[in-house]
Amino acid sequence: MIVAERKPFEEISKMLTGYKKVLVVGCGACVTICWAGGEKEVGILSSQLRLAASREEKELSIIESTVERQCETEMVEELKDKAQEVEVILSMGCGVGVQTIADVFEEKLVFPALNTTFIGMPQGEGVWTERCAACGDCLLYWTGGICPAARCAKGLLNGPCGGTRRGGKCEIDLEKDCAWVIIYQRLEKQERLDLMERYYEPRNYRAVKRPGKIEIIRK
Amino acid sequence: MSGLFRKTLETKDFIVTAEIAPLKGTNTQKVIEHIELLKDKVDALNVTDNQSSVMRYPSIGVCLLIKEQGGEPVLQVTCRDRNRLAIQADLLFAFSRGINNVLCLTGDSIDAGDHDEAKPVFDLDSVQLIHLVHTLNSGKDMAGNELDGKTDFCVGTSATPSADPIEPQLLKFKKKLKEGISFVQTQAVYDLDEFKRFMEQARRINGNTKILAGIVPVVSARVAEFMNENVPGIFVPPEIIDELKKTPKKEGAKKGIEIAVRLIRQIKEERLCDGVHIMFIGREERVPEILEAARLMSK
């Protein structure tokens, strides 16, 4: 799932300065699950905005709405009537959600209320961790199902760096396991340690991240 | 300074190298003084590459100053700040200017330094970097294009003998050696029993690669504790910290040097490895004291 965090209230408030009619749009998919932009968070942010406006004696009318998936044009189009009534649409979706709304309602101002952070998974109450770097060249077959591109702080392909801390922790975060130490442990359990000795070629970045180049067409 | 480091590695019984940290700024006077002081006392001088991810004068620049002074430089190259095009271009330039030794490193994390908002590159990792240097040495670039004039670098890398757990590090070390490594300059060594265990494993992997134990003098218990917390790959054991705690503050540097000398002497007497690499960053002017006390002033 895509994990996101809400922007600081001050930043959102600053973007909305001078506007009186705002549609706050949540998304029922990933950002609902990571408690960042679902119906509940739309309610909380809207109340905060109303409260701040009344404290400053400013006029502000907010419409709240949450669509099933902000990344789908058809679902976003359902917002048509509400969008007509406002000056600004504040999206509480991921970056894709914001852009879908902006494409559907080209004449409207569409602002982001979230920072999209990573592709990850829930790890207990209120904790999400990154698990996939969307690199376009999945290596999980070789690494015991643990992704070094997403979980090694340097994205190294050929084993741990020399900075690994005592107890197999990451150089930059003592709370975090060194990805290559846990890959080693997993491969040892699977009796596949020979894979740790394999030389991995440098990544082919033509296949992976390069802004604007990624598109998949299925016929 | 006579001859190439590669030849020294083949012929010298106990090899001694030292590290020079580039300056922050353009005033090269002090670094030139350090080069002058050390170039004839050690077999080669390493120059760090934005060490600890702190932006500085480039390694290649100080390597050229060493060449100008008649010394033998080791160019440190990390994967953190440059992609494969930039690294190759730098290596071609370095070799064309007489820099013949390269130490291939991953590089500390960007988060460790003074530009922690920068984009970490890591287009390559250290094993791939070693592979790349050998590719240039064979007369081709990474894309397979012929070079008009190839390189002939003597290739080195690092290892972390105090890593815990050590097994994944050893497997990576094995990969590095398989790519072709003439010399290894290890991270700081303090616990010689631990180092002996590392060396046994390392020798089993490859008996020919010259391994130089990293020596980093610690000048106070506070510095040791700071290093343990903040410098990746360094672990100062509690016994040494206790020894420093018992030392009066103004004698800290002396004590640090004394401990370093003790380690070097034991390494040399027991032939634990092929030499030492002394890193006394910020106090390069005191390296000769260590060399003298450890009876390493062979030149």
Chai-1 contact restraints between the chains, C-beta under 6 A:
chainA,res_idxA,chainB,res_idxB,connection_type,confidence,min_distance_angstrom,max_distance_angstrom,comment,restraint_id
A,A153,B,S109,contact,1.0,0.0,6.0,A-B,restraint_1
A,K154,B,F122,contact,1.0,0.0,6.0,A-B,restraint_2
A,G155,B,F122,contact,1.0,0.0,6.0,A-B,restraint_3
A,L156,B,D125,contact,1.0,0.0,6.0,A-B,restraint_4
A,L157,B,D125,contact,1.0,0.0,6.0,A-B,restraint_5
A,N158,B,D125,contact,1.0,0.0,6.0,A-B,restraint_6
A,N158,B,V127,contact,1.0,0.0,6.0,A-B,restraint_7
A,N158,B,K175,contact,1.0,0.0,6.0,A-B,restraint_8
A,G159,B,K172,contact,1.0,0.0,6.0,A-B,restraint_9
A,P160,B,P168,contact,1.0,0.0,6.0,A-B,restraint_10
A,C161,B,T106,contact,1.0,0.0,6.0,A-B,restraint_11
A,G162,B,S158,contact,1.0,0.0,6.0,A-B,restraint_12
A,G162,B,T160,contact,1.0,0.0,6.0,A-B,restraint_13
A,G162,B,Q187,contact,1.0,0.0,6.0,A-B,restraint_14
A,G162,B,G233,contact,1.0,0.0,6.0,A-B,restraint_15
A,G163,B,P232,contact,1.0,0.0,6.0,A-B,restraint_16
A,G163,B,G233,contact,1.0,0.0,6.0,A-B,restraint_17
A,T164,B,A163,contact,1.0,0.0,6.0,A-B,restraint_18
A,R166,B,D164,contact,1.0,0.0,6.0,A-B,restraint_19
A,G168,B,P165,contact,1.0,0.0,6.0,A-B,restraint_20
A,E171,B,S109,contact,1.0,0.0,6.0,A-B,restraint_21
A,E171,B,P232,contact,1.0,0.0,6.0,A-B,restraint_22
A,I172,B,S109,contact,1.0,0.0,6.0,A-B,restraint_23
A,I172,B,D111,contact,1.0,0.0,6.0,A-B,restraint_24
A,W180,B,P168,contact,1.0,0.0,6.0,A-B,restraint_25
A,V181,B,P168,contact,1.0,0.0,6.0,A-B,restraint_26
A,Y184,B,P168,contact,1.0,0.0,6.0,A-B,restraint_27
A,M196,B,L171,contact,1.0,0.0,6.0,A-B,restraint_28
A,E197,B,L171,contact,1.0,0.0,6.0,A-B,restraint_29
A,P202,B,L124,contact,1.0,0.0,6.0,A-B,restraint_30
A,P202,B,Q128,contact,1.0,0.0,6.0,A-B,restraint_31
